[in-house]
Amino acid sequence: MKLEGQFAIVTGASRGIGAEIARHLAAEGATVALVGRRSEALEETARSLDGNRGRIFTADLRDAPEIAGLSRSVHASFGRVDILVNAAGVWRDEHEKFHGPNLADTPEGQIDEVVDVGLRASMLLSRLVLPGMIENRRGKILQIACGFAGPHEAKGWLHYYVTNKAIEAFTAGLAAEVRSHEIQVNCIAPWFVASEAVVRMFPSEAKTALATGDVAKLAGFLVSRDADHISGQTIELRSKLDQT
Ligand SMILES: NC(=O)c1ccc[n+]([C@@H]2O[C@H](COP(=O)([O-])OP(=O)(O)OC[C@H]3O[C@@H](n4cnc5c(N)ncnc54)[C@H](OP(=O)(O)O)[C@@H]3O)[C@@H](O)[C@H]2O)c1
């Protein structure tokens, strides 16, 4: 197992892509801090992990003091963090996708939520795990962004597009900043992934979408020692069935 004895944080672990990445890291031997707001959903993810390797930490990633508390609790429980996967992101709520209106008609609170969870929380949490990684001279930070063909696809969800482009820039910039400390920072930018929500909200795209496991397998590789020579990269993933 490639991640035996490693301690990981996975945000967005209560469902979808984050939950699948958590399962994959646990199957490779890591102990995983499962982060989200909904404890019942996190418990369900924890039950699906190999070897009782999940630990539940609830936090609202819009809130800086909660992010600081999360970091303190995980460090107190694990002693160190080897891997951080920032998979939490917002492109929908329980009822609707955040896609459609142009910027002038997008609610202010929705812009805040998309940017705060997708980008700001990743920066704040990375900032809090880095001192320990620097001291240990090892660490992996992985972002999950979203692939776009170009700015024309931003129409109707400019807040989400800008957030994801910024995540890519954050990845490249942070990788350069921490390269000398032997810490690697990378990003996976998948196109449509057939999570339960995508199947429900984008039924026609879901037919040719990636599986959550496709993203999780690449994530498992990028946070392993096999990928020590890869940093600062954003890897786009697109289903071979997607011909658009
Ligand atoms: N699905 C796709 O087709 C696709 C494609 C490309 C990229 N992505 C990206 O992949 C990531 C996961 O996508 P997904 O489709 O699996 O998303 P999802 O099903 O909507 O799940 C979002 C996750 O983020 C967590 N989250 C949201 N707001 C939060 C908050 N304020 N505090 C803490 N956690 C919060 C949710 O946990 P709680 O609800 O428990 O808080 C949940 O675990 C996102 O970054 C998304 O942009 C998705």
The ligand as a Gaussian input file, in Angstrom:
#p B3LYP/6-31G(d) Opt

LIG

0 1
 N      -19.036000      16.879000     -10.255000
 C      -18.390000      17.377000     -11.293000
 O      -18.756000      17.155000     -12.461000
 C      -17.135000      18.193000     -11.096000
 C      -16.356000      18.443000     -12.233000
 C      -15.191000      19.159000     -12.049000
 C      -14.801000      19.608000     -10.818000
 N      -15.598000      19.367000      -9.726000
 C      -15.124000      19.866000      -8.441000
 O      -14.918000      18.760000      -7.584000
 C      -15.215000      19.123000      -6.230000
 C      -16.274000      18.198000      -5.677000
 O      -17.383000      18.234000      -6.554000
 P      -18.669000      17.340000      -6.319000
 O      -19.443000      17.379000      -7.599000
 O      -18.270000      16.041000      -5.718000
 O      -19.432000      18.284000      -5.257000
 P      -20.694000      18.067000      -4.313000
 O      -21.340000      16.741000      -4.541000
 O      -21.539000      19.271000      -4.464000
 O      -19.998000      18.056000      -2.882000
 C      -19.429000      19.221000      -2.387000
 C      -18.639000      18.897000      -1.141000
 O      -18.126000      20.126000      -0.611000
 C      -18.529000      20.244000       0.747000
 N      -18.821000      21.628000       1.079000
 C      -19.578000      22.511000       0.373000
 N      -19.698000      23.673000       1.048000
 C      -19.003000      23.517000       2.212000
 C      -18.760000      24.350000       3.328000
 N      -19.249000      25.607000       3.410000
 N      -18.010000      23.866000       4.328000
 C      -17.515000      22.603000       4.286000
 N      -17.701000      21.769000       3.258000
 C      -18.448000      22.220000       2.231000
 C      -19.794000      19.399000       0.880000
 O      -19.920000      18.938000       2.216000
 P      -21.153000      19.327000       3.194000
 O      -22.359000      19.482000       2.344000
 O      -21.180000      18.189000       4.171000
 O      -20.722000      20.594000       3.842000
 C      -19.487000      18.246000      -0.075000
 O      -18.764000      17.239000       0.585000
 C      -15.673000      20.578000      -6.276000
 O      -14.579000      21.381000      -5.970000
 C      -16.091000      20.779000      -7.722000
 O      -15.944000      22.116000      -8.117000
 C      -16.761000      18.668000      -9.841000

